[in-house]
Amino acid sequence: MTVQIDGSTITRNGSGQLVAGAAASFKSVGTANSASTASNDVTLVTTSTNSFTLTMQASPSNGQVATVKKVDNGSGTLTVSGNSGHSIDGGSINLYYENESVSMVFYNNVWYVI
C-alpha cells in the first residue's frame, strides 16, 4: 500500500505499521538584535532599548510562512516591514512588548498576517 501526502510517500511495512519515506522537515530559526533582513522561517528578536526595522526577504515564494517574535522586555520597538514593494497587510507591523509576535503568509506580492 502506498499513500501520497504532500509529496512524501508513506508505505505500510510487513507488520502493518505506516512508515514515512522521508525525514521530518523542520523550520529554520534565526535571531536579530539590530536592523537586518529576515532570512529564516522564524526570527527571534531582542531590541533592548533600541528601535529598529527587520525587513522581510526580497524574493519570497507564494505560500511561504514567516513568524517574527520579540523575545525581550526592552523598551525598543521592532518594526517588521516588507521588501521590494511587498507590504505587510498594506503597511508594516510594530512589535512593542515581550513575547509579542506576528505570523504571515506571502501571496501575490503581499505578506498577509495570519
OpenMM code with the backbone's topology and positions (N, CA, C; nanometers):
from openmm import Vec3, app, unit

residues = "MET THR VAL GLN ILE ASP GLY SER THR ILE THR ARG ASN GLY SER GLY GLN LEU VAL ALA GLY ALA ALA ALA SER PHE LYS SER VAL GLY THR ALA ASN SER ALA SER THR ALA SER ASN ASP VAL THR LEU VAL THR THR SER THR ASN SER PHE THR LEU THR MET GLN ALA SER PRO SER ASN GLY GLN VAL ALA THR VAL LYS LYS VAL ASP ASN GLY SER GLY THR LEU THR VAL SER GLY ASN SER GLY HIS SER ILE ASP GLY GLY SER ILE ASN LEU TYR TYR GLU ASN GLU SER VAL SER MET VAL PHE TYR ASN ASN VAL TRP TYR VAL ILE".split()
positions = [
    Vec3(0.0844, -0.1180, 0.0000),
    Vec3(0.0000, 0.0000, 0.0000),
    Vec3(0.0886, 0.1240, 0.0000),
    Vec3(0.0595, 0.2190, -0.0847),
    Vec3(0.1318, 0.3457, -0.0891),
    Vec3(0.0312, 0.4600, -0.0880),
    Vec3(0.0573, 0.5599, -0.0030),
    Vec3(-0.0291, 0.6771, 0.0082),
    Vec3(0.0566, 0.8001, -0.0156),
    Vec3(0.0114, 0.8919, -0.0985),
    Vec3(0.0842, 1.0151, -0.1271),
    Vec3(0.0264, 1.1283, -0.0419),
    Vec3(0.1095, 1.1918, 0.0419),
    Vec3(0.0656, 1.3029, 0.1254),
    Vec3(0.1661, 1.4164, 0.1091),
    Vec3(0.1224, 1.5271, 0.0515),
    Vec3(0.2077, 1.6450, 0.0336),
    Vec3(0.3436, 1.6116, -0.0253),
    Vec3(0.3486, 1.5242, -0.1198),
    Vec3(0.4746, 1.4945, -0.1861),
    Vec3(0.5614, 1.3917, -0.1169),
    Vec3(0.5278, 1.3484, 0.0055),
    Vec3(0.6029, 1.2455, 0.0758),
    Vec3(0.5287, 1.1138, 0.0615),
    Vec3(0.6031, 1.0061, 0.0418),
    Vec3(0.5408, 0.8750, 0.0286),
    Vec3(0.5401, 0.8048, 0.1628),
    Vec3(0.4288, 0.7466, 0.1998),
    Vec3(0.4162, 0.6683, 0.3219),
    Vec3(0.3778, 0.5266, 0.2804),
    Vec3(0.4506, 0.4282, 0.3315),
    Vec3(0.4214, 0.2895, 0.2949),
    Vec3(0.3934, 0.2070, 0.4195),
    Vec3(0.3194, 0.0985, 0.4021),
    Vec3(0.2895, 0.0072, 0.5127),
    Vec3(0.3972, -0.1007, 0.5133),
    Vec3(0.4623, -0.1210, 0.6299),
    Vec3(0.5639, -0.2259, 0.6360),
    Vec3(0.4985, -0.3609, 0.6664),
    Vec3(0.5786, -0.4672, 0.6799),
    Vec3(0.5257, -0.6017, 0.6985),
    Vec3(0.4413, -0.6202, 0.8234),
    Vec3(0.4584, -0.5344, 0.9250),
    Vec3(0.3827, -0.5508, 1.0490),
    Vec3(0.2553, -0.4663, 1.0504),
    Vec3(0.2255, -0.3986, 0.9414),
    Vec3(0.1042, -0.3184, 0.9347),
    Vec3(0.1226, -0.1752, 0.9800),
    Vec3(0.2456, -0.1379, 1.0205),
    Vec3(0.2723, -0.0012, 1.0630),
    Vec3(0.2956, 0.0866, 0.9410),
    Vec3(0.2605, 0.2124, 0.9540),
    Vec3(0.2915, 0.3073, 0.8468),
    Vec3(0.4299, 0.3648, 0.8726),
    Vec3(0.5121, 0.3707, 0.7691),
    Vec3(0.6496, 0.4174, 0.7809),
    Vec3(0.6685, 0.5336, 0.6846),
    Vec3(0.7178, 0.6469, 0.7337),
    Vec3(0.7410, 0.7636, 0.6481),
    Vec3(0.8606, 0.7385, 0.5581),
    Vec3(0.8506, 0.7841, 0.4343),
    Vec3(0.9582, 0.7649, 0.3382),
    Vec3(1.0651, 0.8721, 0.3439),
    Vec3(1.0425, 0.9806, 0.4163),
    Vec3(1.1404, 1.0885, 0.4229),
    Vec3(1.1446, 1.1422, 0.5656),
    Vec3(1.2577, 1.2001, 0.6022),
    Vec3(1.2734, 1.2582, 0.7356),
    Vec3(1.1841, 1.3814, 0.7502),
    Vec3(1.1479, 1.4125, 0.8740),
    Vec3(1.0653, 1.5303, 0.9019),
    Vec3(1.1405, 1.6564, 0.8613),
    Vec3(1.0683, 1.7564, 0.8159),
    Vec3(1.1270, 1.8833, 0.7763),
    Vec3(1.0996, 1.9871, 0.8845),
    Vec3(1.2049, 2.0481, 0.9374),
    Vec3(1.1907, 2.1475, 1.0418),
    Vec3(1.2104, 2.2869, 0.9841),
    Vec3(1.1554, 2.3862, 1.0501),
    Vec3(1.1666, 2.5246, 1.0058),
    Vec3(1.2978, 2.5839, 1.0557),
    Vec3(1.3546, 2.6764, 0.9789),
    Vec3(1.4782, 2.7422, 1.0205),
    Vec3(1.4462, 2.8543, 1.1189),
    Vec3(1.5330, 2.8703, 1.2188),
    Vec3(1.5158, 2.9713, 1.3225),
    Vec3(1.6418, 3.0570, 1.3273),
    Vec3(1.6226, 3.1881, 1.3311),
    Vec3(1.7351, 3.2803, 1.3412),
    Vec3(1.7073, 3.3864, 1.4452),
    Vec3(1.8065, 3.4691, 1.4733),
    Vec3(1.7922, 3.5765, 1.5711),
    Vec3(1.8350, 3.7085, 1.5079),
    Vec3(1.7899, 3.8169, 1.5693),
    Vec3(1.8306, 3.9514, 1.5261),
    Vec3(1.8309, 4.0424, 1.6482),
    Vec3(1.9256, 4.1357, 1.6516),
    Vec3(1.9287, 4.2358, 1.7583),
    Vec3(1.9636, 4.3740, 1.7038),
    Vec3(1.9519, 4.3884, 1.5716),
    Vec3(1.9713, 4.5185, 1.5056),
    Vec3(1.9036, 4.5115, 1.3688),
    Vec3(1.8983, 4.6240, 1.3004),
    Vec3(1.8337, 4.6289, 1.1694),
    Vec3(1.8961, 4.5245, 1.0776),
    Vec3(1.8110, 4.4426, 1.0161),
    Vec3(1.8606, 4.3360, 0.9293),
    Vec3(1.7473, 4.2856, 0.8404),
    Vec3(1.7790, 4.1869, 0.7573),
    Vec3(1.6799, 4.1229, 0.6715),
    Vec3(1.6540, 3.9829, 0.7229),
    Vec3(1.5275, 3.9481, 0.7392),
    Vec3(1.4898, 3.8155, 0.7872),
    Vec3(1.5214, 3.7125, 0.6792),
    Vec3(1.5902, 3.6057, 0.7172),
    Vec3(1.6233, 3.5021, 0.6197),
    Vec3(1.5830, 3.3630, 0.6702),
    Vec3(1.5049, 3.3586, 0.7772),
    Vec3(1.4611, 3.2322, 0.8362),
    Vec3(1.3093, 3.2259, 0.8419),
    Vec3(1.2582, 3.1063, 0.8662),
    Vec3(1.1136, 3.0895, 0.8818),
    Vec3(1.0652, 3.1552, 1.0108),
    Vec3(1.1488, 3.1496, 1.1153),
    Vec3(1.1174, 3.2107, 1.2442),
    Vec3(1.2350, 3.2982, 1.2837),
    Vec3(1.2076, 3.4227, 1.3223),
    Vec3(1.3122, 3.5137, 1.3677),
    Vec3(1.2778, 3.5609, 1.5079),
    Vec3(1.3688, 3.5353, 1.6025),
    Vec3(1.3534, 3.5775, 1.7418),
    Vec3(1.4368, 3.7033, 1.7597),
    Vec3(1.3724, 3.8116, 1.8072),
    Vec3(1.4368, 3.9428, 1.8078),
    Vec3(1.4493, 3.9977, 1.9493),
    Vec3(1.5673, 4.0534, 1.9776),
    Vec3(1.5944, 4.1250, 2.1021),
    Vec3(1.6193, 4.2709, 2.0655),
    Vec3(1.5399, 4.3625, 2.1230),
    Vec3(1.5573, 4.5042, 2.0894),
    Vec3(1.6365, 4.5817, 2.1941),
    Vec3(1.6334, 4.5376, 2.3203),
    Vec3(1.6910, 4.6143, 2.4307),
    Vec3(1.6251, 4.7526, 2.4312),
    Vec3(1.7024, 4.8590, 2.4303),
    Vec3(1.6436, 4.9933, 2.4282),
    Vec3(1.6418, 5.0525, 2.2872),
    Vec3(1.6883, 4.9751, 2.1888),
    Vec3(1.6976, 5.0250, 2.0509),
    Vec3(1.5727, 4.9923, 1.9716),
    Vec3(1.5276, 5.0869, 1.8924),
    Vec3(1.4188, 5.0628, 1.7970),
    Vec3(1.4817, 5.0436, 1.6597),
    Vec3(1.4369, 4.9430, 1.5870),
    Vec3(1.4922, 4.9183, 1.4542),
    Vec3(1.3926, 4.8405, 1.3697),
    Vec3(1.4278, 4.8216, 1.2418),
    Vec3(1.3402, 4.7540, 1.1460),
    Vec3(1.4000, 4.6210, 1.1041),
    Vec3(1.3168, 4.5189, 1.1039),
    Vec3(1.3506, 4.3890, 1.0461),
    Vec3(1.2754, 4.3831, 0.9137),
    Vec3(1.3479, 4.3681, 0.8052),
    Vec3(1.2891, 4.3675, 0.6716),
    Vec3(1.2745, 4.2226, 0.6246),
    Vec3(1.1594, 4.1902, 0.5714),
    Vec3(1.1370, 4.0557, 0.5196),
    Vec3(1.2224, 4.0363, 0.3943),
    Vec3(1.2490, 3.9124, 0.3573),
    Vec3(1.3355, 3.8849, 0.2423),
    Vec3(1.2776, 3.9404, 0.1127),
    Vec3(1.3646, 3.9630, 0.0152),
    Vec3(1.3258, 4.0306, -0.1086),
    Vec3(1.2483, 3.9429, -0.2056),
    Vec3(1.2716, 3.8117, -0.2060),
    Vec3(1.2090, 3.7240, -0.3057),
    Vec3(1.1379, 3.6055, -0.2423),
    Vec3(1.0325, 3.6300, -0.1649),
    Vec3(0.9593, 3.5172, -0.1054),
    Vec3(0.8764, 3.4448, -0.2108),
    Vec3(0.8350, 3.3235, -0.1781),
    Vec3(0.7515, 3.2437, -0.2675),
    Vec3(0.6080, 3.2427, -0.2173),
    Vec3(0.5116, 3.2342, -0.3089),
    Vec3(0.3717, 3.2215, -0.2678),
    Vec3(0.3569, 3.1027, -0.1734),
    Vec3(0.2873, 3.1255, -0.0633),
    Vec3(0.2653, 3.0207, 0.0359),
    Vec3(0.3702, 3.0154, 0.1445),
    Vec3(0.4766, 3.0936, 0.1312),
    Vec3(0.5808, 3.0955, 0.2343),
    Vec3(0.5245, 3.1556, 0.3622),
    Vec3(0.5561, 3.0944, 0.4756),
    Vec3(0.5093, 3.1418, 0.6058),
    Vec3(0.6301, 3.1867, 0.6869),
    Vec3(0.6179, 3.2995, 0.7549),
    Vec3(0.7251, 3.3516, 0.8395),
    Vec3(0.6655, 3.4027, 0.9702),
    Vec3(0.7408, 3.3862, 1.0778),
    Vec3(0.6999, 3.4361, 1.2092),
    Vec3(0.8139, 3.5183, 1.2677),
    Vec3(0.7798, 3.6329, 1.3266),
    Vec3(0.8759, 3.7185, 1.3946),
    Vec3(0.8244, 3.7387, 1.5365),
    Vec3(0.9142, 3.7207, 1.6354),
    Vec3(0.8737, 3.7351, 1.7757),
    Vec3(0.9758, 3.8195, 1.8504),
    Vec3(0.9273, 3.9179, 1.9258),
    Vec3(1.0116, 3.9996, 2.0145),
    Vec3(1.0241, 3.9220, 2.1451),
    Vec3(1.1464, 3.8840, 2.1826),
    Vec3(1.1647, 3.7934, 2.2963),
    Vec3(1.2187, 3.8603, 2.4218),
    Vec3(1.2383, 3.9903, 2.4194),
    Vec3(1.2864, 4.0567, 2.5405),
    Vec3(1.1881, 4.1641, 2.5858),
    Vec3(1.2077, 4.2149, 2.7068),
    Vec3(1.1185, 4.3187, 2.7594),
    Vec3(1.1797, 4.4581, 2.7449),
    Vec3(1.2757, 4.4725, 2.6525),
    Vec3(1.3372, 4.6024, 2.6278),
    Vec3(1.2366, 4.7033, 2.5748),
    Vec3(1.2696, 4.8310, 2.5921),
    Vec3(1.1775, 4.9373, 2.5525),
    Vec3(1.1814, 4.9680, 2.4023),
    Vec3(1.2732, 4.9093, 2.3291),
    Vec3(1.2833, 4.9348, 2.1858),
    Vec3(1.1672, 4.8750, 2.1089),
    Vec3(1.1247, 4.9453, 2.0059),
    Vec3(1.0161, 4.8985, 1.9184),
    Vec3(1.0761, 4.8274, 1.7983),
    Vec3(1.0195, 4.7134, 1.7632),
    Vec3(1.0598, 4.6414, 1.6433),
    Vec3(0.9565, 4.6677, 1.5347),
    Vec3(1.0007, 4.7200, 1.4223),
    Vec3(0.9140, 4.7375, 1.3061),
    Vec3(0.9468, 4.6266, 1.2071),
    Vec3(0.8446, 4.5530, 1.1645),
    Vec3(0.8607, 4.4483, 1.0642),
    Vec3(0.8032, 4.5033, 0.9346),
    Vec3(0.8861, 4.5072, 0.8298),
    Vec3(0.8397, 4.5654, 0.7038),
    Vec3(0.8670, 4.4694, 0.5876),
    Vec3(0.7940, 4.4921, 0.4800),
    Vec3(0.8151, 4.4142, 0.3591),
    Vec3(0.9405, 4.4601, 0.2879),
    Vec3(0.9706, 4.3974, 0.1753),
    Vec3(1.0882, 4.4297, 0.0975),
    Vec3(1.0481, 4.4276, -0.0500),
    Vec3(1.1119, 4.5071, -0.1316),
    Vec3(1.0863, 4.5095, -0.2767),
    Vec3(0.9394, 4.5332, -0.3087),
    Vec3(0.8745, 4.6238, -0.2361),
    Vec3(0.7353, 4.6571, -0.2626),
    Vec3(0.6349, 4.5598, -0.2048),
    Vec3(0.6800, 4.4628, -0.1268),
    Vec3(0.5894, 4.3669, -0.0635),
    Vec3(0.5493, 4.4193, 0.0746),
    Vec3(0.4274, 4.4660, 0.0865),
    Vec3(0.3817, 4.5197, 0.2147),
    Vec3(0.3362, 4.4078, 0.3073),
    Vec3(0.3133, 4.4429, 0.4311),
    Vec3(0.2523, 4.3518, 0.5281),
    Vec3(0.1134, 4.4069, 0.5540),
    Vec3(0.0126, 4.3421, 0.4988),
    Vec3(-0.1262, 4.3904, 0.5089),
    Vec3(-0.1369, 4.5378, 0.4725),
    Vec3(-0.0642, 4.5805, 0.3692),
    Vec3(-0.0729, 4.7184, 0.3214),
    Vec3(0.0212, 4.8149, 0.3897),
    Vec3(0.1038, 4.7706, 0.4817),
    Vec3(0.1958, 4.8606, 0.5512),
    Vec3(0.3074, 4.7837, 0.6182),
    Vec3(0.3263, 4.8101, 0.7466),
    Vec3(0.4246, 4.7388, 0.8263),
    Vec3(0.3618, 4.7086, 0.9630),
    Vec3(0.4316, 4.6322, 1.0450),
    Vec3(0.3816, 4.5906, 1.1763),
    Vec3(0.4822, 4.6329, 1.2823),
    Vec3(0.4348, 4.6858, 1.3946),
    Vec3(0.5212, 4.7191, 1.5072),
    Vec3(0.4970, 4.6209, 1.6215),
    Vec3(0.6072, 4.5724, 1.6802),
    Vec3(0.6006, 4.4868, 1.7987),
    Vec3(0.6646, 4.5646, 1.9137),
    Vec3(0.5895, 4.5818, 2.0211),
    Vec3(0.6327, 4.6643, 2.1329),
    Vec3(0.6695, 4.5839, 2.2576),
    Vec3(0.6065, 4.4715, 2.2782),
    Vec3(0.6106, 4.4036, 2.4078),
    Vec3(0.6788, 4.2681, 2.4007),
    Vec3(0.7337, 4.2243, 2.5119),
    Vec3(0.7944, 4.0922, 2.5224),
    Vec3(0.6918, 3.9848, 2.4850),
    Vec3(0.7349, 3.8900, 2.4052),
    Vec3(0.6538, 3.7770, 2.3575),
    Vec3(0.5446, 3.8154, 2.2577),
    Vec3(0.5447, 3.9381, 2.2096),
    Vec3(0.4528, 3.9772, 2.1024),
    Vec3(0.5098, 3.9230, 1.9711),
    Vec3(0.4226, 3.8707, 1.8852),
    Vec3(0.4705, 3.8117, 1.7611),
    Vec3(0.3729, 3.8378, 1.6475),
    Vec3(0.4214, 3.8121, 1.5267),
    Vec3(0.3372, 3.8200, 1.4086),
    Vec3(0.3749, 3.7027, 1.3179),
    Vec3(0.2735, 3.6324, 1.2679),
    Vec3(0.2923, 3.5267, 1.1695),
    Vec3(0.2270, 3.5723, 1.0402),
    Vec3(0.2956, 3.5469, 0.9290),
    Vec3(0.2495, 3.5970, 0.7995),
    Vec3(0.2634, 3.4889, 0.6938),
    Vec3(0.1799, 3.4978, 0.5923),
    Vec3(0.1940, 3.4132, 0.4740),
    Vec3(0.2045, 3.5053, 0.3528),
    Vec3(0.2938, 3.4707, 0.2600),
    Vec3(0.3143, 3.5526, 0.1409),
    Vec3(0.2276, 3.5008, 0.0275),
    Vec3(0.1551, 3.5933, -0.0381),
    Vec3(0.0724, 3.5562, -0.1517),
    Vec3(0.0535, 3.6768, -0.2423),
    Vec3(0.0846, 3.6625, -0.3704),
    Vec3(0.0662, 3.7671, -0.4715),
    Vec3(0.1200, 3.9026, -0.4278),
    Vec3(0.2471, 3.9049, -0.3901),
    Vec3(0.3211, 4.0271, -0.3567),
    Vec3(0.2808, 4.0947, -0.2270),
    Vec3(0.2089, 4.0252, -0.1402),
    Vec3(0.1706, 4.0809, -0.0100),
    Vec3(0.1968, 3.9770, 0.0980),
    Vec3(0.2517, 4.0209, 0.2123),
    Vec3(0.2583, 3.9382, 0.3325),
    Vec3(0.1270, 3.9600, 0.4072),
    Vec3(0.0502, 3.8550, 0.4262),
    Vec3(-0.0771, 3.8635, 0.4989),
    Vec3(-0.0576, 3.8107, 0.6412),
    Vec3(-0.0984, 3.8916, 0.7385),
    Vec3(-0.0934, 3.8476, 0.8775),
    Vec3(-0.1963, 3.7365, 0.8970),
    Vec3(-0.1534, 3.6277, 0.9604),
    Vec3(-0.2440, 3.5154, 0.9848),
    Vec3(-0.2572, 3.4894, 1.1333),
] * unit.nanometer
topology = app.Topology()
chain = topology.addChain("A")
for resn in residues:
    res = topology.addResidue(resn, chain)
    for name in ("N", "CA", "C"):
        topology.addAtom(name, app.Element.getBySymbol(name[0]), res)
